[in-house]
């Protein structure tokens, strides 16, 4: 449906009724209320943006108009093969959907789930494209935090298998279930460390007791042997 709306031009459409035109306008208005929307030239210049887009990026309409899309991208992505492939597909008239990282006016990172639709001219060639997006920064941040937590837990467990029970999973920057998981792991390692320490102390006592028992047994055997020898002497 969105793709049909993208390639709809009121001025060029004379075969639809006023009711159909009103419905299309209503659908477009609904999309602009729900989504972040931007139009770009095929050279990547920002043509128009809606309020949601400006709130998301932190720029005003005047600051965005005429700027290249590179304003919203980090340098590494702009130089990547993935970015070149993105442009090549758009210029060929393909529609694209995916997760994309954008940089705001405050140099913060936001993530969007976006669809890009080329807008075709009367000859069927793309002359601009439209971006429809939703802000998915929060779930992406949670996903990244979970990935980092798993990495940290794995590193601590590797240390444990190597005999190092002093390492703990850091809690800084974590919340909710991730804090609970880290606390559980840290508590488990703490219990293991306490058990090992107890075994060291108990092990020393056991060894001492075993040595004492062995010494007593040896002494008892010697005494028994001595008594036996004494009996034999008296018997003779």
N, C-alpha and C positions, 0 to 999 in steps of 0.2 A: 504493500500500500504506500509506504513512504516513497519508494522509487517512482511510483506513478505521480505522486504529489510533486516531487522534485522536478519532473519534466513537464509539469503543467504550466502553461503560460496563459494568463487571462486574456491578454491582448491578441494572442494568436488563435484562441479557441472561440469559434463562432457557432459550433455545432452542438453546444450543450445548453440546457435550459437555465433559467435564473435560479431555479431550485437546486439544480446540481452545482451551479457555481457557488451558491451560498453554502452548500454542504462542504465543498472543497475548502472554502475560506474558513469554515468552522474547524475543519480537521487541521488545517495549517495553524490556526490560532491555538488549538489544543496542544499541538506538537511544540510550539514555542513556549507554552506555559510549563510543559513537563520537561523539556530537554534543553540542553545547551546547543545552540545552532550558530554556525558560521558559514559564510560563503567565501570561496577562494577563486582567484583566477587560475588558469592552467600553469601560470608561472609561479604560483604559490603566494601571491599577494592577497592579503585579507581585504575583502570587498565590503562585507556586512557582517554584523554580529548581533545576537539578541542579548537581552539583559542577563539571562542565566550564564551565557558565555562570559560576559564581562565580570560578573560576580565571581565566577570560577577562577578566572585568570588574574583578576585584580586590576585590569586596565580599563580605561574609559573608551568610549567609541572613537573619539578623536585620536587617542594614542594607538589604537589598533589599525584604523583605516590606512591602507596603503603599505602597511608593514608586511614583511615576509613572514611566512609561517615559522621560519627559523627562530624568530623572537621567542617562541614558546617551546623550543627544543633544546636539549643539551648538545654540546659540541660533539660528543662521542657518537650520538645517534645520527646527527646530520652527516657525519663522515662514513657511516656504515653502509654496507651492501644492502642491508635490509631497507634502509631509507631510499636508496636508489631504486630498488625493486618496487617499493611503494609508489613512487612517482611514475615509473614506467607503466605499471598496471593502470593507474588513473588516466594517464594520457592515451592509453589504448581503449578507454571507455569502460573499464572494469569497475565493479563496486567492491569495496573492501570493508571488512569488519574485524575488529580486534581490540586488544587492550593496549593503550598508549600512555606513555609518560609525558607530562607537560610541565613546563617551568613557569611559575607565576611571576607577577611584577615584584613580589617580595623575595624572589629567588627561592621559593619553596617548591616542593615537588607535589604535583597532584596526578592522579591516575584517572583515566577515562575509559569507559567502554564505548567505542565510537563506530559509527558506520559512515562511509564516504561514498557519495553517489555522484557520478559525473552528470552534468546537465548538458543535453544535446541540442545543437542548433537544428535548423530546418533541413540540413543535409545529413543529419545523424552523427555529426562530429561533436565531441565534447568541447565546450568553450569555457566552462567553469565547473566547480564541484562544490557540494554541500556536505558539511559535517553535522551529524546528529549524535549527541553524546550525553552520557550520564556520568556523574562523579562516583567513582568506585574507590576513592582514596582510602577510606576506612577499612574495607575488607582486604585491600591490597597490603595495607600497613600491618594488619593482623596476620596475614599470610607470611609476610616477610619476618615479622616478629617470631612467628612459630618456627619458621625455617632456621632463624638464628638460635632459637632456644634448643632445637633438636641438635644443631651443630655443637652448641656448648655442652649439652648433656652427653653427647657422644665423646667429646674430648675428655670430659671428667671420667667417664666410664673406662676409657682407654687407660687413663692414669691409674684407675683402680686395679685394672687387670695387670698393670705393671708394678703393683705393690705400693702405689702412692695413694694413701687415704687422707691426704691433707687438702686435696683440691675440692672446691665446691662450685656449684652452678651459680653465677651472679644473678641477683634479683633486680638490678637496676634496669629501669625502662620496661618492666614487665607488669602485667596486671591480670586479674581474673584467674582463669584456669591455668595459665602459664606459670603464675606465681605458685599455685598449689602443686603443680607437677614438679617444679624446681625444689620447693620445700620438701616434698616427699622424697625426691632423689637425695637431697642433702641430708635428710634425717636418716635415710637408709645407710648412707656412707658413714654418718656419725655413729650409728649403731654398730656397724662393722668395725670401725676403728676402736670403739670401746670394748668390743668382744675380743679383738686381737690383743689389746692391752691387758685385759683380764687374763687371757690365756697365757700371756707372757709371764705374768705374776704367778698365776696358779701353776703353770708349768714348772717354774723354779721351785715352788714348794713341793710339788710332786717328785721332782728329781731328788730333792734333799731327803724327803721321806723314804724314797726308794733306796737311796744310799744308806740311810740309817738302818733300814730293815735288812739290807744285805750285810751290813757290818755286824748287826746283832745276830744274824743267822750264822755268819762265819765264826763269831765268838762262841755261839752255842755249840757249834760243831767241834770247835777246838776244845771247849770244856768237856764235852761228851767223850771226845777222844782221850783227853787227859785222864778222866775218871776211869775209862776202860783200861788205859795203860797202868794206872795205879792198881786196879783190881788184879790185873795179871801179875804184877810184881808181888803183891801180897799173897797171891795164890801159889806162887813159886816158893 
